[in-house]
Amino acid sequence: MKHFGCPVLYLVFILLLHAFGSHADVTQISASNLDGVLKTKLVFVNFYADWCRFSRMLEPIFKDAAALVSKEFASTEVIFGRVDCDAEQPIAQKFSVNKYPTMKLFRNGIMTKREYRGQRTGEAIASFIREQLKDPVKEVKNLDEIYEIKRDKRTIVGYFDTKESPQYQNFDAVSKLLKDDCDFYAAFGEISKPERTSGDNVIFKPIGENNAEMVYLGSLANKDLLQAWTQDKCVPLVREITFQNGEELTEEGLPFLILFHSKEDTESLEAYSKEVSRLISFKTAVNFLVADCETFSHPLHHLGKSVKDCPLLAIDSFRHMYMFPDFAQIGEPNKLKQFLLDLQSGKLHREFHHGPDPNENKIESKTPGQVKMEPVVQGGLPNLQVGDVPDLSAPGQPIQQAQATLNELNEALKKAEEVEATGTVEPPINTDSTTIKSVFANLKPSQHRYTIVDYSRDEL
C-alpha cells in the first residue's frame, strides 16, 4: 500500500500543478476571499470573461506581469488578482465593470479612480505597478524647497513632527490615492517646526503665483475628512480633456460641457470657470471641461467652425453636440444654466429634430392625415410636386434621371404607407441647427480593444 501510495500522491501533485500552475502568481478572487485579498497594500485586478477573446489574449500577459512583479516585491506589498465576471457578477457590478477585460487598482481596499489603460504587455503592466509602489510624497530637506515650488500644478504640503505619527500616515495614504492629480511634499521635525506653531499642518497651493494658499482646518486624525478635502482641491470642477484622458472621461457617463479655447486665451477660461463655479449643483450631471482648439479642431470643423472662431462653448451628450449660441453671452444671468436645463429637459434634442419650439399660443388645426404625411414630405421629398413626375415618352428625357425621380417618389409613397399602417412618425431633422452627431463619443473604449458589456445610456 505504501509502495502504491507514493506514485499516486506524486501523480495528484503533478495534476494539481498542471491545473493551477498557469495562475500560480495570480489570485482567483471570489465573494469568499474578496475582503481578505483587498487588505493587501496594493491589489491589481483583472476583471475578465472566459468567452471574451480580449480576455483570453490578456491572460498569459497578465500572468507574465505578475511573475515579473513577484520577483521584485513581496506578496505583502502587491497581489495580482483575477475575477471571473460571469461567475462573480455581484463583484463586477460593485466595481462598475462594463467591459472586458478591465484592470483596476486597489490601495488598502480602496479602488483608485483611474483604471489601467496602458499597453497590454507584461513589461508595461509591471512598470505601471512599480510606479504605483513608489512613494508619491517628496520629503524636503529645507523649507526653501517648498517656498520655491513652481505654481504650475496643484500641490499639497504637509508639515509633521515625525513620519510615524498617525497624522502623517493618513497624509501618506491620501497622497497615494490622488498622486495623479496633485504633487505632494512633506517636511518633518526641526525642518518643519517654523510651520507647525499650532501643531501638524497641511496646506494647498493652487496653480498661479497670485492665488492664495488654503489651510486644512479639519482633524488630521480623520482620514476620510482629509481625503475629501484633498480631493476637492486636487480634482477641479473644470478639467482639461485630452486624447490621453478622453476614454476615462467618457466612462464617467456624464455629458460634456466643453469650452474650446486657445492656450493663450486665459480670459475666456477665467470667464468660463467663474460661471461654472455658480453651477456646482450640476457637478453630478455634467462634466465641465476645457479643450485646446488646435488639438480638437476636428469637432469644430463638423460644427462649421474653425480655430479662428474660438472661444466656443458646446455640449456633447454622446449622441449629439449642441452649440451655445454666443460665448459673449456666458456672463448673462442664468444663460449657461438654462442651456444645461434645456439639455436635461430634452429641449435641445427636440429642437434638433423639429426646429425651435413653436409659440404655444399659436395652434394650427390639422387633420390626422396631414399630421401623418407631414414628416414624409419634410424628411423625404420636400419639393416634389405631382407635376414633377416625369414623362418617359418626352423627347430628350434622360432615362436614368427619370427613373431616379420615380424611385424617389416610390420611396416617399412607400414611407407614407408605412406611416399610415403603423402610425409611426419619424421626426424630421432641423438642418438649420448648429448641432451635429457626437464627436467625443468616438473616444469611448474601442470595440477593437474591449468587449463592451453594458454601454448604453439614454441622452438627458
N, C-alpha and C positions, 0 to 999 in steps of 0.2 A: 504493500500500500504506500509505503514511504517512497519506494522507487517510482511508483506511478504518479505520486503527488507532485514531485518537483517539476517534471515536464509540463504538467497541466497548469501549475501556477505560473510557470515561465511563459506558456502559451497565452494565458489570460493577460499577463503583463504586457506581452508584445501587442496583443489585440487592443488593449486599452491605450497603449502608447500610439498605436496607429490611428485609433479613433479620435483621440484628443490632442495628438501632437501638433496638428496644424493650427491649433489655437492655444498653444502652451503659454504664450505671453499675453494673451487676450482673455479677459474675464467675461464669461457669459453672464449677463445681468438679467435678472427676473424680479418679479414682485417680492420674492422671498429674501433676496440679498441686496436689493437696491439701496436701502438706507445704510447698510453696513459698508458697502463699497464707496458710497459718496462721502463717507467720513474721512477718506484719504485726502491729503492736501490738494492734489491735482488729479482729476479723473478726465480722460479723454474718451468720449463715447461715440461709436459708430452705430447709428440707427439705420437698419437695413431691412430688406425683404428678400427672401431666397429667390423669388421669381423675377426680381429686378436685375436686368443684365448689368447695369452700372454698379449695383451692389456686389454682384459676383466678380466683376472686374476689380473692385476695390479690395476684396477680401485678402488676397495674398499680399497686396501692397500695405494694407493696414497691419498685417502680421509682421512684415519686414520692418516697418517703422517701430512697432512695439519691441521687436528684438533689438534694434539699434539703441533705443532709449533704455531698455533694461540693462544694457552693458554699462551705462553711464550713471544711472540713478537707481536707488533702492526702491522697492515696491512701496515703502512707506512714504516716498516722495510723490510718485506718479503711478497711476494704473491706467492701462488701456482696457476699455470695456466695449462690449457689443450688445445691442438689443434687437432681438427679432420682433419687428413691429407687428407682424401678423399674430404671433403668439402672445405678445405683451402690448396689446392695443391701449390699455389704460396708461401705460408708461409713455407711449408715443404721444397720446393726447395731452398728457400732463405737461410735456415739454414742447408742445406745439410743433410736432414734426409733420410736415405736409409734403415732403418729397424724399425720395430715396436715391442715394444714401445721403444722410445728413450727419455731419460731425460736429458735436458740441463739446464745450469745455466747462468743467465744474471745478470751482475752488472752494474747498471746505464745505461742500454740499450745496453751494450756490451756483446756479447756472450763469455763466458770463453772458453779456449782451450780444457779443459777436460770435458767430459760429465760424468754423474753418471753411474757407472758400478758395484756398490756395491750390497749388499743383498737387495732383494725386500721384506722388512718388514717395517711396519710403524715406528718402533723404529729406525731401521738402517737409514732410509731416514731422520727422524727427527734429529738424531745425526749428520748426514752429514751437514744438514742446520745449526745446532748450531755451528759446526766447522767453517763454512763459514762466520758466523756473528762475529767471534772473530777477534779482531784487530791483523793483522799479524806483525805490527811494534812493536818491543820491545824497550821501552824507557829506556835509560841508565841514571844512577844517577851520574856516573863519567866516565871520558874518559878511565880510565884503563880497564873498561869492554870491550871497543871497541878494545883497543890495545892488549888485551889478547884473542881475539876471535880465536878459533881453525880454521885453514885454511883447513878444510876438506869438506866445502861446499861453493858454490858461495854466496857471501854476498854483499849487498848494504847498505851503511851507509850514512845517511843524517844529516847535521848539520844546524839547523834552529834557527831563532830568537824566533818565537812563533809557537804554534800549529795552531793558527788562520790564519796564513799567507797563501795566495794563493799558494805559492811555496810548502808549506808542504801539502796542500790539494791535489795537483797534485801528490806528492810523495806517499801519503797515498792511493790514487785511483789506482796508478800503482802497489803498493805493493799487493793490493787485487787481481789483475789480474794475478800476477806472483808469488804468495805466495808458490806454489808448486815447483817452480824452483830455488828460492833464499831465503835466510834469509834476513830480513830487520831490521835495527837498526836505531834509531834516538836520537839525543841529542838536547836540547833546552836551550835558554837563556844563563846565565853565564857559564853553564857547557860546552856549545858548542863554546863559544867565542874564545878560542885559535885556533880553526879550521875554524873560519869564518873571517879571516883577510881581505878577499875581498868580504864578503857577504855570504849568504846561499850557502851551498856547498854539493855536493853528490859525493861519490867515490865508486868504485867497487873493492872488494877484491877477486881475483881469488883463486882457490884451489892451495895449495902449498905455504909454507913459503917463498920460494925463488922467487916467481913470483911477479912482481911489481904491485902496485895498479894503477888504472886508474881513472882519474878525468873526470867528466861530464863537458863538456865545453859549452854546449848549454844553452838556457834560461830555467830556472825552471818554468817560467810562461807559457811555451809551453808544455802542457800535452802530445800531440801526439809525439813530439820530444823526450821528456823524456821517454815515453813508448817504443818507437822504440829503443833508446839507451839501456835501461834496458833489453829489450827482447833479444837484440843481445848479451848482456853479460851473461844473465841468462840461455838462451837456446843455448847450444853449438852446433857447427857444427857436432861434433861427440857425439853421445849419447849411453848410455848403454841400451841394450834390456834385459828385464827380463820377467818372466811369468806374472808378475803383470801389466806391461805396454805393453805387446805384442799385445793385441787386439787393443789398442788405436793406436799403431804404424802402424798396418796393415791397419787401416781405413784411414790413411793418403793417401793410394793408390799409394805410390811410392815403386819401387823395393828396396830391402835391399842390401847394400854392407856391409858385416859383417866381422870384424876381430875376430876370435876365439883365445883367448889367456888366459893364466893363470893369476890369480890376481897378483901374484908376479912378473910377467914379464912386467915391465914398459918400457923396452927398445923397444919392438915391438909396444907398444901403442904410444910411442913418435914418432917412425918412421912412423907409420900409420897416426897419427894426422898431422905430418909435411907434408906428401904427400897430404892428403886430403885438407889441407889449400890452396893448389895450384889449387884445383878443385872446388872452391866455385861457379863457373858458373853452376855446376851440382846440386846445392843445391835444386832447384825446380824440379829436375828429379829423384833424388836418395836420399834415407835415408842412411847416413853414421852412422854405428852402431858398437858397440863392444859387445861381448858376452863372458861370462865365459865358458871356455872349459868344466869344470866339470858339470856345470848346463846344458849345451847344448851338451852333449856327444852323444845324440841320432842322430841328423843330421850328426854329424861327422862319426858315425858308418855307416850310409847309404852311405856316400861318400867313405867308405872304409878306414877311418882314425880313429885315437883314440886320447885321451888326450895327449899322448906322442908325437904326430905329430905337436902339436901346437907350434908356431903360424901358423894359416892358414887363408886364405882370400877367400871369396866366395860371389857370387851374388845370391840372391833368388828373382826371378821375380814373385813369386806366382804361376808359372807353373812348373819351373824347378830351380834347384840350379846348378850353374856353378862354378867350382873351378879355382881360379887364379893359374897359372902354378907353381910359386915358390915364396914364400913370400920374399926370399932373394933378389928377383929382384925388390922389390917395389920402391927402390930408383933410379932405372934406368929411365932416362928421358922419359917421356910420356908413360911408360909401363902401369901404372894403368889407365891413361887417355884412352889409346887405348882399354883396357879391357872394360871400360864403353861405349866407342863409338861402340865397337863390339856388346854390348847388344842393344844399340839404333838402330843400322843398321839391326839387326836381324841375324847377323853373328853367334852369339853363339847358337841361336836356330837352325839355318840351319845346322851348323856343328854337333849339337847333333843328328840330323836325318840322315845326309848324310856323316858325317866324314869331315875332313879338306877340305877346298876348293881346287879343283884341279888347276894345273898350267893352266892359261888362254891360254898359247900358245900351249898347248897340246890338240888337238881336235880330238876325235875319231869318225869316221863316223859309225852310226848305223842305221839300218832300223827301221821304225816305230814299227814293230812287236817286235824287240829286246827291244826297249825303253819301250813298254808296259809290256813285260814279265819280265824284269829285276827286278822290285821291288817284283814281286811274288816269284821269285827264292831267292832273297836276304832275304826277310822278311818271307817267308813261309818255303820251304824245300831246303836249300842251298846245301845239299849234296845228294839229291835224284836224282838217275840216272834211265834211262829206265830199266836197268838190275836189279834194286833193287825191281821191282815188284815181289812179292813172288809167288812161285809155290805151290798152295794149295794141290797139289797131291803128293808133295815130302814127302818121309818118314821122320818122326820126326819133321815136321814143326808145331810149336805150332799154333793152330787155332787163339787164341786171339792176338798173336803177328802179325800174318799175316793180320788179319782183321784190327788191328790198323794201320798197314802200308798202307793198301788200303784206309782206312778212310782219312789218311793224304794226300795221293795222290789225292783222290776225292776232298778234300777241296782245294788243290792247283789248280786243274783244274777248279773248280767252281769259284775260285777267278780270274783265268785268263780269264774266260768267262765274268765275270763282268767288268773287265778292258777293254776287247775288246768291250763290249757293251756300256759302259759309258765313256770310255776314262779317268776314274778317277784313278790316281796313288797314292797309299798310301805310304808315304815316309818310307824307312827303318830306323831302329834305329841304331845309331853308338854305338855298345856295348863296344868299347874301350874308350869312352868318360868318363871323370871324371865329369859326370853330372847325377843328379837324379831328380826325381819328387820333387816339392817343399815340404819342411817340415814346413816352417813358415806359409804357408797358413792355416795350422791347428789351428793357433792362432786367426784366424778371428772370428768375432761374431758367436756363435753357433746357429744352427737352432733348438736346444733344448731350447733356451732362447729367441730368436727373430724370427720374420717373416722378412726374407730378401726381400727387395723390388727391389733394382737395384744394384746388387753387381758385375755384370760382368765388366771385364776390360781386354782389349787386352794386350798381352805381348808386350813390346817395342822391 
